[in-house]
Amino acid sequence: MKKPVLRTLYAAAAMALVAGSASAQEVVLKFHHIWPTAAMAPQKVIGPWCDKIAAESNNRMRCQLLPAMSGGGTPPQLVDRVKDGVDDLVVTLPGYTAGRFPKMEVFELPFMVASAEQGARASWDYLDKYAKDEFPGTKILATWVHDPGFVHASSKAINKLEDFRGMKMRAPTRQTNKLLGKLGATPVGMPVTGVADALSKGTIDGYVLPWEVIPAFKLHEMTKFHTETDPSRPALYTAGFIFAMNQAKYDSLPPDLKKVIDNNSGAQLSRQIGRIWDESRPPARKLAEERGNKFIQLNAAETDRWVKASASLHDEWVKDMDKRDNKGAQMYKDAKDLLSKYRDAK
């Protein structure tokens, strides 16, 4: 065999070895989130998802978990950290950055969503149609809302609308700040990570939260009163989550690893996570019951007073969309129609 031919064969073999080595190289994804390790989301969503992609990639792709903001920065910065590639994966609330993701805020309007699973399915479809442009440089793997949010207070029971007067109440997002203002409270915006400290210092008198997250921060031990709206009405509020991946990181993966990510994202994952959030509610609520905390269950008539007091926020959102050159009324209708579609769907 002639030397030039041999050189060509050797070069081809070397390239094949390099390619094989690259495809077998381990990919470590930095996964940053807000919760302590023992919280529901890391235990039932984040951890199992990471285990699944590791198994399906034959351990060629794994997560480096950074719980409780241990990777640095603040919760509102997670959307930029993943966009800029500081983190590879995050789960966060877009609403922590007030007004920056207004299209997705439709699912944070008061008395809009009945369950987390319903909200998850509707928000994924809605995102695909209307809101992907709100997340440049980011691949959204799932989107959902938490289980129904309620009112929790440390020293004063909220039995009726008038009881909000003079109360400083924590809210997570722009829309929930507006909601509390409409109900008569003084809203104080902050991520959930700041609630315990604010309660201990008297900066706030209470907060709105779903049951799921309360045990993770031991807030049921700092709270005496829990007010729940009538269950025949949609939730007082929900806040939206995104499970996001840096787009450039995804693009850098070999095809087989991209397929692993694709097989573990999308509508089905969103629905699954929503269902997990719904299922988390009873055991979390039980911890407050066992402490002897007081529960206030509003009847339909009082709940409807809250609905009426906050109803203008829906019109305000539509007008805000119109000002941004979006078709606000159609977007709102589509969101409502999707929620109706998935309300009783199995």
N, C-alpha and C positions, 0 to 999 in steps of 0.2 A: 504493500500500500504506500502511495506517495506521501511525503511529509506534509504537504499542504492539506491533504485530505485528513490525515491524522490530527493535525492542528485544529481543523474544523470540528472533528468529532470530539476532541478533548474540550474545546470551547463550549460545544453544545451540552456536553455532560456536566461541565462546571455550572453552566447557567441553570440546568435542570436541578442541580443540587441546591443552588442558591434559592431558586424559586420554591423548592420543596421546603427548605429551611424557613423561608419567609412565611409560607402558608401555615407551617406548624408552629410558628412563633406565638407565644402566649400574649393575649391582649388583656390588659388590666384597665378596667373602667372605674374612674373615680366617681363614686356615687355619694352625693352630698345631700343632707336633708335636715329638717328642724327637730326631729323627735329624739328623745333618749332611747337607748337600745331596747329597753323593756316595753316600750309603748306598743299599742296595737299595730300601727302601720308598719314599723320595722319587722315585727314578729309575723304578721299575716300577709303582708303585701310585698315589701321590699326584699326581705330575706328569701322567701320562697321564689320570687322572680329571679333573683340572682342565682339561687341553687339550680333553677330550671335552665337558664342559659348556659351555666357551667356544664350541666349534664348533657345538654343537646349539642354542645360544641366539643364534647370529649375533653373537657377541662382546658380547652385552648382559649376560652374567654371567661373572665371572672370579674367580680366586683371588688373594689377596695372601698369598704363602707366608711363614711365620714358622718357619724350621727351627731345630733345636737349642735350643728354648726361648728363641729370640731375642725373643719377645713378652713375656717376663717370667714370673715365678713359677717353680714347680717342677713336675716331672712329676706328682706326686700331685694337684696343684691343677687339672690340665686338666679333670677331670670337672666341677668347679664353675665353672671359667672358661667352659665352653661352656654350662652350664645357666644361668648368670647373664648371658650375652650379652657377656662380655668378649671371647671368641672366637666366631666364627660356626661354625667347623668344627674338629674335633680328631680325631686318631687317638691313642689312649692305651690303657693297660692298667688296667681297673677294679681289678685286684688290687693296684695300687700304694697304694690306700687300704684298708688291711687291715680286713677284716670288714664293709665297708660295702655290698658287693654279694655277699652270701653265696650267693644262688641260682645265679649264674653260675659260682661256684667249683667246681661239680661237674666241669667240664671241666679243672680244674687238679689234680684228684686224681691220685695216682701210678698209672702203668700203666693208664691209662684210654683214651687216644686213640692211634691208630696213625699218622695222618698229618694234616697241616694241612688238606687239602681235606676229609677225612672230618670233622674237628672243626668246620670252618667250616659245613658243611651241617647237621650235627647241632645246633650251637649256635644257628644262626639259627632253626630250627624250635622249639627249646626256649625261646629268648627270647620268641618270639611267643606261646607258650602260658603261660609261667610268670613271666617276669622283666621285662616292660616297665615294671612299677610301680617297679622299682629306679632308673629314670632319669627322674624327673619334670622337665618343662621341657626335655626333650631328645628329638630325633627320631633314632633309631638308623638309620643308613643301611646298615651292614653289621656283622657280627660274625664273628670267626674265632679260631683259635689258631695259634701259630707251629709250625714244623716241630719234630720231636722234640728234646727237650732232653737234654743230656748233661753229664758232669762234666769240668771242666777244672781243672788244678792247676799251680802254678808251680814247686814244688820237690819234690813227692812224688807218685809214681804211685799211683793207686787201683786195685789189682788185685783186691781182695776187700772184703767188708763191714767187716772189722776195721780196714782202713786209714783209715777215716774218723775214728777216734779221735784227738783232739787237733787236728783240722783245723778252721780257721775258714773257713767256706764261705759265699759270698754267695748269697742267694736273692731272687727278685723279688716274691714274694707270700706271703700268710699260709700257704697250703697248702704251698708249697715250703719255707718255713721249718720247718713241722711235719715235712715229709718228711725234710729233712736231719737234724733232731733224732732221728727214728726210726732213721735209718741210722747214727747215732753221732757225727755232726759237730756243731760249734757253729755254728748258723746266724746269719748277719748279713744283715739285710734292707736292700736298697737298690735303686734303679732302675739300669738298665744304665749310665746316664750317670756314675755314681760308681765303677764297677768299676775302671777303669784307675788312677785315683788311689789307690784302696784297695789295689790290688796293689802299686803302687810304694812305698807307705808301709808295707807289711807288715800292714795292718789285716786283710787276708784272705789265706788261703793258696791259695784257688781259688774257683771259682764254678760255678753251673749256668747254662747258656745253650744255645740252639739254634745251629747253625752260621751261620745267615743273618746274624745281627747282629755276629758276632765281627770280621770285617774292618773294619766301619765305625768301630770304636773301637780298631783295631789290637791287639786282645787276643791274637791268635795270636802276636804278637811278644813278649808278656809271659808266655807260657804254654809249658810244656814237655811236659805230659802230658794226654792226652785219653782218657777212659774212656767207651766206648759199650756200652750194654746189648745183649743178644741181639736181633737184628732180628725174630725170630719172636714176640716179645712186644710188647705196646703200649709206647709211649714211657715213659721214666722219669717225665717230666712234660711238660706244655705249659702255657702261660699264655695267657689270653684277651685279645683286643683288641676295641675298639669303634671304629667310624667314626661320629662323632656330630655332629649339627647342632643349633644352638640352635633350639628349637621356635618361638619368637616370630619369629625371622628367617625361617624357612621360611613361617610363616603370613603374613608381610608381602609375600611374593612374588606377582606376578600369576600367574594360572592357567597361562599357557604356560611360565613359568619353574619353577613347581612341578612341572609335567609333566617338564621336563628332569631335575630332581632325582629324581623318582620313577622315571624310566626308567633311572637310573644308581644304583640302590640296591636293597637287598633280597636275596633268596635267590641270584640269579644273580651279583650282585657279590660276595657273601660267598664263594661257591664259587670264583669266579675268583681272588680274593685268596688263598684257601687254597692253590690250585694254584700260584700264583706263589711263595708261601713254600716249598712243597715243592721246586720247581724251583731255588730259590736254594741249596739245601743242598750239592750236589756242588762247584760252583765255590768256595764259601766254604771248604769242607773242604780243597780242593786247596791253598789258600794255606798252611795249616798243614803239609801234607805236604811242600811244596816247601822249607819251612824246616828240615825234618828232625826235626820234633817226634815224640814217641813216642805211638803209638796202642795202647790196650788194648781188646781186644774180649772182653767177658765171654761165657762160654758160657751155655747155657740153665740149667744147674744153679745157677750163681752168680747169674744174674739172678733166678731164682726165690727165692733167699735174700733178695734185696732186695725182691721182691714181698711175701714173707711178713712181713718186718720192718715194712713200711709199710701193710699191709692194713687195720689198725685205723682208719686215717684215713677210709676210706669209711664205716664205721659211725659214726664221730664226726660226719661231715658230716650224715648222716641224722638223728641225734639233735639236732644243732644246728637243723636245719630244723623238726623237730617242736616244739622249744622256742619257735620263732618262729611257731607256729600254722600251719605249712605241712605238707603231706603228704610228709614226707621220703622215705619208702620208695618212693612212687609216682613222685616226681620223679626219684629216682635210677634207678629202673627205666626210666622214659621216656628219660632221657639215654642209658642203656646200649642200649636198643632202637634209638634213633636212630643211634647209632654203629654198631651191627650192620647197620642198614639201609643205611648209606652206606659200609660198609667196602669192598665190592666193586662198588658201583654205578658205572656209567659215565656 
